[in-house]
Amino acid sequence: MRIDIVTIFPEFFDVLDLSLLGKARQSGLIDLGVHNLRDSTIDRHHSVDDTPYGGGAGMVMKAEPWGAALDAILGSDAPAAAPAAQAEGGPILIFPSPAGDQFTQAMARELSLEQHLVFGCGRYEGIDQRVVDHYSQRGRVRLVSLGDYVLNGGEVAVMAMIEAIGRLIPGVVGNPASLVEESHEDGLLEYPSYTKPASWRGLEVPPVLLSGNHGAISTWRRQQQIERTERVRPDLLPRTI
Ligand SMILES: C[S@@+](CC[C@H](N)C(=O)[O-])C[C@H]1O[C@@H](n2cnc3c(N)ncnc32)[C@H](O)[C@@H]1O
């Protein structure tokens, strides 16, 4: 998968050199390009923001540098209004935004099947709306929220999305079975996990896990999933049980 990120803080993404995603980059499973938005400015001060039309607090990211940076990645010759079929299969442009669709495991799985994702990290009060409107006429654009809270910028949200999406790309996680039993994969939270020693500070591992009875273990784990989900996230249950 090709991933491009446009940001005013490229160094934020140095952590993508580490761990499983770092290995996926080395092996070519993920091809990453991080682009500094300020490189797409033409003024002496490399300014990327200006005061909002209509007044109000804060600054808004200017459309021109975003247009130049995204055209350099997506190509500037796409027709102003690409037919849906033409847009289908092309890159998906994702703007993290608290006003976007909620990012979920299902969305991560869907996006992990794509060939090319382009992320645009907003800062300040966000990006001039015309950037979203313009690229929505040219291809697939999504506004995606990490949750109902406000971050200072899109970088942390993009990091979280890339980690969740990247680990679902075949080959990135060594044992694909470990992806199947995780929280949110079947709509439930995961069961609790234990490892050696069997007794620690007076706390014992549930005896069923030491029994060797795979059927009983499987039943216990399913019950734990349901109980935990009922207790912590009852909103998830009606969709699955
Ligand atoms: C300070 S926020 C702007 C918030 C905007 N004024 C609003 O009220 O919707 C700056 C940037 O952080 C990112 N951001 C903030 N909260 C986010 C969230 N919950 N999910 C995804 N991105 C977020 C977006 O890229 C946003 O453009």
The ligand as a Tripos MOL2 file, in Angstrom:
@<TRIPOS>MOLECULE
LIG
   27    29     1     0     0
SMALL
NO_CHARGES

@<TRIPOS>ATOM
      1 C1         -7.8970   22.3040   16.7320 C.3       1 LIG1
      2 S1         -8.4760   21.1670   15.5430 S.3       1 LIG1
      3 C2         -9.7010   22.0880   14.6960 C.3       1 LIG1
      4 C3        -11.0610   21.8390   15.2340 C.3       1 LIG1
      5 C4        -12.1570   22.5760   14.4440 C.3       1 LIG1
      6 N1        -12.0540   23.9750   14.6410 N.3       1 LIG1
      7 C5        -13.5160   22.0830   14.9030 C.2       1 LIG1
      8 O1        -14.0370   22.6190   15.8600 O.co2     1 LIG1
      9 O2        -14.0300   21.1030   14.3060 O.co2     1 LIG1
     10 C6         -7.1640   21.1100   14.3740 C.3       1 LIG1
     11 C7         -7.0660   19.8380   13.5700 C.3       1 LIG1
     12 O3         -6.8960   18.7250   14.4410 O.3       1 LIG1
     13 C8         -7.4190   17.5640   13.8480 C.3       1 LIG1
     14 N2         -8.3660   16.9650   14.8140 N.ar      1 LIG1
     15 C9         -8.7900   17.5090   15.9690 C.ar      1 LIG1
     16 N3         -9.6260   16.6920   16.6170 N.ar      1 LIG1
     17 C10        -9.7290   15.5800   15.8780 C.ar      1 LIG1
     18 C11       -10.4650   14.3680   16.0120 C.ar      1 LIG1
     19 N4        -11.2560   14.1360   17.0480 N.pl3     1 LIG1
     20 N5        -10.3460   13.4410   15.0390 N.ar      1 LIG1
     21 C12        -9.5460   13.6590   13.9720 C.ar      1 LIG1
     22 N6         -8.8440   14.7930   13.7890 N.ar      1 LIG1
     23 C13        -8.9200   15.7410   14.7220 C.ar      1 LIG1
     24 C14        -8.0530   17.9760   12.5370 C.3       1 LIG1
     25 O4         -7.1200   17.7300   11.5130 O.3       1 LIG1
     26 C15        -8.2500   19.4710   12.7370 C.3       1 LIG1
     27 O5         -8.2450   20.1630   11.5100 O.3       1 LIG1
@<TRIPOS>BOND
     1     1     2 1
     2     2     3 1
     3     2    10 1
     4     3     4 1
     5     4     5 1
     6     5     6 1
     7     5     7 1
     8     7     8 2
     9     7     9 1
    10    10    11 1
    11    11    12 1
    12    11    26 1
    13    12    13 1
    14    13    14 1
    15    13    24 1
    16    14    15 ar
    17    14    23 ar
    18    15    16 ar
    19    16    17 ar
    20    17    18 ar
    21    17    23 ar
    22    18    19 1
    23    18    20 ar
    24    20    21 ar
    25    21    22 ar
    26    22    23 ar
    27    24    25 1
    28    24    26 1
    29    26    27 1
@<TRIPOS>SUBSTRUCTURE
     1 LIG1         1 GROUP 0 **** ****
